[in-house]
Amino acid sequence: MPGSRKLSSADLELLLLALLERKPAHGYELIRAVEEQSGGFYTPSPGVIYPALTFLAEIGYAAAEPEGNRKLYRITDSGRAHLDGHRGTAIAILEGLRRIGGRMDQVREAFAGVTDADPEASEELHHARHALKSALYGKRGCGAAEARRLAAILRRATADILNSGGTTAPADTARTGAATPTRPDRNHPGDPMIDTPASGARHQIGRMRFDTRRRSLTVTSVTHLTPKMLRVTLTSPELADFDSRGADDHVKLFFPGPDGTSLMRDYTPRAFSQANRTLTLDFALHDAGPATAWAMGAKPGDTLEIGGPRGSMIVPDDFDWYLLIADETGLPAIGRRLEELRPGVPVFTAVAVDNDAEKQAIETKAQWTAHWVTRDSQGDDDAATLRRVVEDIQLPRGDGYVWIAAEAAVAKALRAYVLEERKHPAQWMRASGYWLRGEAGAHENL
């Protein structure tokens, strides 16, 4: 929800559906509506809004009606049903934007007397505020000592503002001070969207956004890696512009439902090649859902519709060590990361699988220490058994990155342990519920 966390792609889609439920709208009208809802605090770029609208149209949640050179978007019955199922989240997002809008009105009122007097001073103040916002955003998840240091700096700045007696620095002094961090909203048309970290900084995790569209792929091979892990390789000329930069990216797979609607499931691109126009997906064969049923019956020549990925989280390969914790659903992402890490970097994995036959051999140049938890000998409480394994891992000194993917309750428990007991920095960790017990197709980003 805005005000407590960053607006995710799923949040944005719910927000757009809520706005379209009020009335059909063009893309630029939705940009303006979000801006007005937040009091001008958040103005999504066209490169964010239009790919999200395209994705909603592709999955049947919105319909696009051509109007000259523009498209008018309407919510569909499927979109309304999806919104009804997440109504509480959508309301929370709207309320969060409204609260931000109220605070922005207070800020504008507080600055009105300063900025109205001199347009040039107004611009300087605008850039300074944004520089402060960027600097503080980069400190999210910092420790208690750093938080106290930042609070002291802000208190001193407040005292200086209140006691300055109206004196100001010369204009060129202000302009030649510390450079204001910039983050481009969009690149050239067709390029992926990217939130770029500060250049030269270590351990800066960035995000890229891609234009989303559906692609039709054809199966070329089906192979059992283990008795319960199936690898399917697909090809299509449409993969010529497919992109995936993060080891834990997700694409949506579309399967026909019993009532004619599409059923969707999220899967990690285990490997892909633009040059060869191929995509590899690994399927953990545990449930009787549409993805498992399709994979078990897949044969060369079969087709599969995919969408995305919508974006990538770019984790730099400059950490001193890596700790990767998962059940079998996270193994495709772990395998991809192991293959991509630099030679010699220490990486530790703790993975829960059913039995010894499900352990995978993965080629890597990293210094890999594998810890396998088998349920046939350890029991099926993944949270407890994985925690015991992680407690015994002696991590090297230095800065590390921790990644967790498992059933949502398991991932939450392990995330809490790493944050609260191991005191690992939150900004250097990602935890996801790759599935939710009792709820088909659920995926929870923690």
N, C-alpha and C positions, 0 to 999 in steps of 0.2 A: 504494500500500500504506500502511496506517495507520502513522504514525511517520515517513514520508518525504514523503507528499503527502496532500491532502484526498481523502476517500472520494468517488468520483464516483458518478453514477447507475448506470453500468454495473457498477462495483465492488459497489454495494449489491445489485444484482440477482443477481450471482454469489454474494455472501454468503448471500442468502436462499435461493437454490437449493441451496447446500451444506448449509444448515441443514435445509431440507425433505427433502434426500436422507437425512439421518439419521432423521427421522421427520416425519409430517404434523403441522402445528401451526396454531394460531390466530394472528392478527396480534399480540395482546398477548403471546403466548408467544414469538414471534420477537423482539419488542422486549426482553423480559427476557433472552433468550438472547444477544443482541448485547451488552447491558449486562453480563451475567456474563462473557462472553468477554473484554471489555475491562477487567474489574475495576472497573466503574462509571464508567470514563472517558467512554464514549460511550453515551448513551441516546437512540436515534433517536425522534423524536416520531411519534405516530400519523399526522400529516399527511405524514410522509416514507414510513413503512412501507406504509400501506394503498394509496396511489397506485402504489407500486412493485409490490405484490402484484397489484393490479388490472391493471397493464400486463402482468405476467408471465402472468396468466390470459388476457388478450386475445390475446396472441401465441402462446398454446398451450404455454408452458413450465411452467405450473402449472394445476391444476384446483381450483376452489373448490366445496366441498360445504356447502350450508346446514345449520346445526345450530341451530335456533331463530332467535335474533337474531344469531347469529355465523356465520362461515364457517370451515371447516376446509380448509386449503390442502395440496395434495399436489403433488409434482413429477411431471411427465408424462414419457413416453419422449422427447419432443422436448426437454424441459427437461434431461433427463439427458444427451442427446447434446450439447446446447449446453454443459453444464457440463464434459463430458469433453473438449470441444474447447478449453476454457479452464481446465483443471484446475490448471495451474501457477499461474495468476493467483489462483484461488480459494484455493489452499493458502497462497500468500503473504499474502493478505488475512487469513486466519484466524491465521496465525503472527504477523502484525503486531499484531493485536488481543491475542493472548496475551502478546506482549512488553510491550505497554502495560499489560495487566492486572498483569503482574509488577512493573512499575515503580510502578503505583498502590498495590500492596500495600506496597512499600517506603516510599512517601510516607506512607501511612496509619500505618505503624509509627513513622515518624519524628515524626509529629505527634500520636501517641496521647497522649503524656505532657502535651502542651500543651492539647489540646482536651478531654480527659476531665475536667479539673479544673473547667471552667466552661462550661456550654452556650452562654451568651451570647458568650463569647470564641471558642468554636468557630464560631459563625455569622459573627462578624467575620472570622475567619481564612479561612473558606470564601469569603466575598465578596472578600477581598483577593487570594486566590489566583486567583480567576476574573478579577479586574480585571487582574492581571499577565499572565495567559494571553491575554486579549483585546488588551492593549497590545502584547505581543510578536508576536502573530499579525498585527497591523496593520503590523509592520515587516518582514514576510517579503520577501526579495528585496532588502533594503537593501544599500548599498555597504559597502566595507571599513571606511571611517572611522566610519560609523554603527554597524556591528557592534562595533567596538572600544569606542565610547562606551557602548553598551548593556552590553557585558561588564564595563566598569569600574563601571557603576551596580550591576550584580548582585553584583560582588565586594564593593563597599562595603556593600550591604544584608546580604550574608552575614556580613561582619565585625561589623556592628552587632548582628545576631541573636546571634552567638556571644559578644559582649562586652557585651551589654546589662545583664547582672547581674539579669535578671528584671524590669526596670522596664517599665511599659507606659503608653501614652498614655491619658488619660481617655476613657471610652466615647464621650461626645458629641463629643470632638475627632476621634476616628476617624470618626465617622459624618458629620461636617460637612466632611470633607476633599474631595478630588477625587471627582467623581461616578463611580460604577462604570458602565462601558458595559454596556448591555443589548442583547440581541438576541432578539426574540420567537421562540419555537419555532414558533408557529403563529398564524394570524389567526382570524377568525370562520370557522365551517364553510363550506366552498365557496370561500373566498378563496384566492388563490395563496400559496404559501409564499415567504418572502423573507428573505434575509440582508441586513440593512440596514447601510449604512456609517454612520460617525459623522456626525452632522448638522453642517453647516458646513464639513466637510473637502472639499478639492478632489481631483479625480481618483480618487474612491473607486468602485471597480467592485463592484457588488452582483449578487446572484443571486436569481432568483425561481423558485419551483417551482409547477407547476400540476397539478391533478388530470388524469390521463391517461385518455382513452377513445377508442375507435374511432368514426369518423364515416364515413358513406357519402355521397360527393359525386357530382355529375353534371357532365359536361363541357358548357360553354356555348360555348367558342370555342377554336380552335387556330390559332396564327399563327407563321410563321417570322420571328424577329428577324434572323437571319443564316442562311446555308445550313446551319450546324451547331448552331444554337441555336433550340429550339422553345419557344414560350410556350403554356401550357395554362391556361385560366381555368375554374374549377369553382364550383359553387354548391350549397347545401343549407341547409335550415332549421336543421340541426345546427350550423352555424357561428355561431349567435347568441351562443354563449358561448365561441367560439374566441378564444384570446389568444396573442400572440407579441410580446414587448417588445424582443427583441434582433435586430439586423440579421443575425446569423449563427445564428439558431435553426434547429432541424431538426425536421421531422416524418417519421414513418416511413410509407412507402408499401407497401401489401401487394399482392402479385401471386400468383396460383395457380402452384404448382410442379408439376413433372411427376409427383410421387408423391402429389399431393393436399395437401401441406403448403403453408404460406404462405412466399413469399420476400419479404424486406424490404429496402428501400433507403432511405437517408437523403437528404432534399432540403430545401433552404432555402425557407421561405415568402417568395417574392419580393415579394408584397403581399397584403393581405387587408383586408376591410371587414366588420365586424360588422353595420353598418347594412344593407348590401346583400347580406349572407350570401355573400360571394365570397372565393375564395382563388386566387392566381396562382402557378404553378410554372413555372420555366424548366428545360428539359432540354438538357444538352450531348450532342449525338448523336455519340458516339465509339465506344462498345462495342456488343456485340450482346447485352447483358444484358436482364433482364425489364423494367426501367424504360424503356430506350431502345426496345425492341420495342413496349411499350404506347404510348409517346408517339408514335412514328412512325405507329401505326395509329389513334390516338385521333380521335374525331369527336364532334360535339355529340350528347348523349344517352347517351354511354358513362358508366359509373360507375367510381369509384376509392375504395378503402378507405384511410383514413389513420389514424394514431394520433399523439397528442401535439400540440404539443411538451411534453416533460416539464418544461422550464424555460427560462429566459432568462438570459443574462449581460448585465447592464445596464452599458454603457460610457457614462459621462456625456459630454455635449457641452460640456465645459469645458476640453479640451486646447487647447494653442496651435497644434498641427498634427497631421495624421494621415498615416500611411504605410500603404498597403494593397497587399499583394503576393500574387499568385495566378496560377493558370492558369484556363482557362475554367470549371472546376467551381466556382471561387470568385466568378465574375462576378455571380451572382444576389445574393450577400451584399454585394458591393461596390456594385452598383447600388442596393440598398436603403439602404445606409449613405450613399451620396452624396446620395440624395434626402432623407434625414432630417437631415443636418448643417445647422447654422445658417449663415445667409448670411455670406459673406466669409471663413470659416475656411479656411486653406490645407490642402489635401489632395492628396497625391501617390499615384498608382497606378502599379504596374508589373505588367503582365499578359501572360502568354504565351498566344498563340493560333496556330492553324495558318497563317493568311494574312491579308492585309489585309481580305478580305471578312468576317472574323469580328470586326472591331473594332466596338464598340457605341457609339451615341450615347445618352448618359444625361443627362437634365435635372437640374441641381443649382443651388442658390443658393450653394454653397461655391465657394471659389477653387480650381478643380480643374486640376491639371497631370497629363495622362495620358501614360504611357510604355507603348507596345505593343511586345512582342517577337514577331515572326512566325517560325515555325519553317521556313517555306519559304526564308527568307533568312539566318536566324541559326543554323540547325541545331536539333536536338531535345533538346539538353542544357539543360533548363529551369533547373536549379540554377546552371549557369555563366552563362548569358545573363541571367537575372534578377539575379544578383549584380552583374554588370558594370553593368547599368542602375542598380541601387540605389547602387552606389559613386559614380556620377556625379551623383546627386541632391543638391543643396545644400539641406539642411533648414534651416528658420528656427531662430532661437534660441527657447528656452522649452521647455516640457514637451510631449512628443508621445506618441501612442499608435500602436503598430505592430501590424498584423494580417497573418497569413500563412496561406494555404490553398492546398495543391497536393498532388501525389503525396507520400506520406509521406516518402520519402528526400529529395525536393527541399525539403519544408517543414523537415525537420530540419537540412539544410545551411544554409538561409537563416536559420533561428532561431539557429544557432550563430554565424553571421557577425554578426548584429545584436547578440547578447548579448556575444560575446567581443571583436569588433573595433570595433564601433560603441559598445560599452559602454552600451547602452540598458538602463534598469531593467527587470528581469524582470516586476515587477508591473504594468507598463504595456505589456504585449505579450501577444498570444495567437497560438499557432501550432497548426495542425491538419493532419493528413494526411487530406484529403478522400477519397483513394482510395489503394490499395496495389497496386503493380504485381504482377500474377500472382495476386491474391486478390480474388475477386468480393465486392462488398458490404462491403469493409473500410473502417473509418473510425477514425483514430487521433488522439486528443487529446493533443497534446504539452505 
